[in-house]
Amino acid sequence: MTTESKVRHAQPAPLASYANYFEVGHNPFEFLIDFGQFRPETSDVTLHTRIAVGPVHAKLLARILHDAVGRYEADNGQISDLAEELDPLEAIMRSLPDFEQRAVKVRRDALASSIAAVDSNSTSKR
């Protein structure tokens, strides 16, 4: 028996949902993290996902996210805090210009990989 755990990813990978709005609540047993999207054209927020985790996993998630941000800043430079920005909405808007193109590229690459895997499987069965 090995001590390494294997992460099983769904095939195909789940689609990503964009979030620029977050709410976090908790009770004695769990943390509830809501994800949504602020829509500047209407000044509304649409919540689309809720994740519930126990306190230990909430702390683990906070540590993992903190470490990931540290690695990102080491590679790409420091991320400014929203408080440092003149206008929080402007900070959000500046982050969006190429988001759609990047999201489309990721989806195309994932689809191409899936098609290649299907082609590979069908060729090997002949």
C-alpha positions as CSV (number, residue, x, y, z in Angstrom):
1,M,0.0,0.0,0.0
2,T,1.3,3.4,-0.9
3,T,1.0,6.6,1.2
4,E,0.5,8.7,-1.8
5,S,-3.1,9.6,-2.6
6,K,-4.2,9.9,-6.2
7,V,-6.4,12.8,-7.2
8,R,-9.1,11.7,-9.6
9,H,-10.2,14.4,-12.0
10,A,-13.5,14.2,-13.7
11,Q,-13.2,13.5,-17.4
12,P,-13.6,15.9,-19.1
13,A,-12.5,18.6,-16.5
14,P,-15.4,20.7,-15.2
15,L,-15.9,24.1,-16.8
16,A,-14.6,27.0,-14.9
17,S,-17.0,29.7,-13.6
18,Y,-15.7,33.3,-13.4
19,A,-16.1,35.0,-10.0
20,N,-15.2,38.5,-9.0
21,Y,-17.5,38.6,-6.0
22,F,-17.3,36.5,-2.8
23,E,-19.2,36.1,0.4
24,V,-18.0,33.9,3.3
25,G,-20.1,32.9,6.3
26,H,-19.7,30.2,9.0
27,N,-21.4,28.4,11.8
28,P,-19.8,26.1,14.4
29,F,-19.6,23.2,11.9
30,E,-18.8,24.7,8.4
31,F,-17.7,27.6,6.3
32,L,-20.0,28.6,3.4
33,I,-18.2,30.3,0.5
34,D,-20.4,31.9,-2.2
35,F,-19.0,32.9,-5.5
36,G,-20.7,35.3,-7.9
37,Q,-20.2,37.8,-10.6
38,F,-20.6,41.6,-10.2
39,R,-22.2,43.1,-13.3
40,P,-21.1,46.7,-13.6
41,E,-23.8,47.5,-16.2
42,T,-26.5,46.8,-13.7
43,S,-24.6,47.1,-10.4
44,D,-26.1,43.6,-9.5
45,V,-24.4,40.5,-8.2
46,T,-25.4,37.1,-9.5
47,L,-24.3,34.3,-7.1
48,H,-23.7,31.0,-9.0
49,T,-21.8,28.6,-6.7
50,R,-21.7,27.8,-3.0
51,I,-19.0,25.6,-1.5
52,A,-19.4,24.3,2.1
53,V,-16.3,23.0,3.9
54,G,-15.5,22.1,7.5
55,P,-13.3,24.4,9.6
56,V,-10.1,22.3,9.1
57,H,-10.6,22.3,5.3
58,A,-11.4,26.1,5.3
59,K,-8.0,26.7,7.0
60,L,-6.3,24.4,4.5
61,L,-8.0,26.2,1.6
62,A,-6.8,29.6,3.0
63,R,-3.2,28.3,3.3
64,I,-3.3,26.8,-0.2
65,L,-4.6,30.1,-1.7
66,H,-2.1,32.1,0.2
67,D,0.7,29.9,-1.1
68,A,-0.6,30.1,-4.7
69,V,-0.8,33.9,-4.5
70,G,2.8,34.0,-3.2
71,R,4.0,31.9,-6.1
72,Y,2.0,34.1,-8.6
73,E,3.6,37.2,-7.2
74,A,7.0,35.7,-7.4
75,D,6.5,34.9,-11.1
76,N,4.5,38.0,-12.1
77,G,5.1,40.8,-9.6
78,Q,3.1,42.0,-6.6
79,I,-0.7,42.1,-6.9
80,S,-2.0,45.5,-5.7
81,D,-4.7,45.5,-3.0
82,L,-8.1,46.9,-3.9
83,A,-7.6,49.4,-1.1
84,E,-4.5,50.7,-3.0
85,E,-6.6,51.2,-6.2
86,L,-8.3,54.5,-6.8
87,D,-11.5,52.7,-7.8
88,P,-12.3,49.0,-7.0
89,L,-14.5,48.7,-10.0
90,E,-11.7,50.0,-12.2
91,A,-9.4,47.3,-10.8
92,I,-12.0,44.7,-11.8
93,M,-12.5,46.2,-15.3
94,R,-8.7,46.2,-15.9
95,S,-8.5,42.5,-15.1
96,L,-11.2,41.6,-17.7
97,P,-9.9,42.7,-21.2
98,D,-8.3,39.5,-22.2
99,F,-10.2,37.2,-19.8
100,E,-12.6,36.0,-22.5
101,Q,-9.9,35.2,-25.0
102,R,-8.0,33.3,-22.3
103,A,-11.1,31.4,-21.3
104,V,-11.8,30.5,-24.9
105,K,-8.2,29.3,-25.4
106,V,-8.4,27.0,-22.3
107,R,-11.7,25.5,-23.5
108,R,-10.4,25.0,-27.0
109,D,-7.2,23.3,-25.7
110,A,-9.3,21.1,-23.4
111,L,-11.6,20.1,-26.3
112,A,-8.6,19.4,-28.5
113,S,-7.1,17.1,-25.9
114,S,-10.4,15.3,-25.4
115,I,-10.8,14.8,-29.2
116,A,-7.2,13.6,-29.4
117,A,-7.8,11.1,-26.6
118,V,-11.0,9.8,-28.3
119,D,-9.2,9.5,-31.6
120,S,-6.3,7.6,-29.9
121,N,-8.7,5.2,-28.2
122,S,-10.7,4.5,-31.4
123,T,-7.5,4.0,-33.4
124,S,-6.0,1.5,-30.9
125,K,-9.2,-0.6,-30.9
126,R,-9.1,-1.2,-34.6
